[in-house]
Amino acid sequence: MRLWTGATASGLATWALPFVLGLAVLNGTLTAAGLGVLLAARTVGFLVAVPVAGVLADRHSRRGVVLWAGLAAAAAAPVMAVGLGRSIPFMAVAAAVAGAGQGACRPAYQALTAEVVDEDRRQQANAALTLAVRVTTLAGPSLTALAALFLGTGTLLLGIGLLWLLAALVPGPGARLAVETAGIGGRQPRVRVWAEFADGVREARAHPWFLAGLGALTAVIATGYSATGVALPMISRDEYGGEVVLAAATTAYTAGALAGALFVARGRPRSQGWTALAGVAAYGFAPLSLMIHVHPGVVVAAYAVAGAGIELFNVPWFTATQREVAPDKLARVSSLDFLLSYGLAPLGLVLIAPAIGAFGTGPVLGACALTCFVAPAIAALVPGARHFSRRRPCPKTMLEAGTGA
């Protein structure tokens, strides 16, 4: 419960920052250009911190990494509140620190889940964590907008700081990993951070299914997710005459993700890896539904399917990584996951708009949909992809998996 509470608080704080800064643009205390600078600074902080945190979380206490990352992000929030309307550079530094805290928490929490939860309950635990994120995403905008009627943007930023403080303190004091203290000769020799991160990359390469699945996920996020993020607002406005389709599709995506997480918390498909890859491929229906003018219900349904599919992938993916990867390298492998899958999303957002301007909306969306379908299909051909494991399940395990579904 403490792990779930801390992870939920960090997820809520991560989501809330860009939304609250967007409210600052609406009330005139921040310009659109300033918002872009702050979000870019946060992304840079995230990308820098993720690999470093992966190394630290494998070599030291994972709870300790969560503690210091959360405290750094908590301290950045009041600094941004002070700089709001006064100094964009001052706020940008704080936003970079907040992004670093966010990035450091991700691999540490991922490894901490494997450390705290028994293997036979990890899939339910991962589903519970992702359910919390989706509920936050569904209810957060309306609750934050309601709070903004009574509280200023600066006060909301302070609230984000309190959420990070909760995320830092709730998991409890750190304990050094057994692999750290059980080494030959006691204390391990000091190794450069990037050399240790390279050890994590080598561990990832030992699992072909992991590299294939990560490649598929990265391709889907960098193309399909980015394309719909750019195209959906434009198409909702130009083709459907307002923001109704945008709001309905976004809500349907989150509702679908909730349904997918609920299903995968109980379901155990016989071929979990193939099922997960089919789920992430379903994101292709989102850009496909935007290529031509169709009934709004089709767009909403496509986004619901995409949301369900992404959770059919996420939960087994996290669980398999926690099961298959060496425990003393889990945080580094997880940091590679977040670095590529989430780190390339901003690059996709940057490139999609010029591509639409050069080639048109339809061809770009078609190429993105094709990528979403083809990349997971190629990943499914890699050895170990069927079960997200190098080990072939025994017949008894497969029988239990089938009855669980």
Buried (B, 14 or more C-beta within 10 A) or exposed (E): EEBBBBBBBBBBBBBBBBBBBBBBBEEEBBEEEBBEBBBBBBBBBBBBBBBBBBBBBBBBBBBBBBBBBBBBBBBBBBBBBBBBBEEBEBBBBBBBBBBBBBBBBBBBBBBBBBBBBEEEEBBBBBBBBBBBBBBBBBEBBEEBEEBBEEEBBBEBBBBBBBBBBBBBBBBEEBEEBEBBEEEEEEEEEEEEEEEBBBBBBEBBEBBBBBBBBBBBBBBBBBBBBBBBEBBBBBBBEEBBEEEEBBEBBBBBBBBBBBBBBBBBBEBBBBBBBBBBBBBBBBBBBBBBBBBEEBEBEBBBBBBBBBBBBBBBBBBBBBBBBBBBBBBBBBBBBBBBBBBBBBBBBBEBBEBBBEBBEEEEBEEBBBBBBBBBBBBBBBBBEBEBBBBBBEEEBEEEBBEEBEEEE
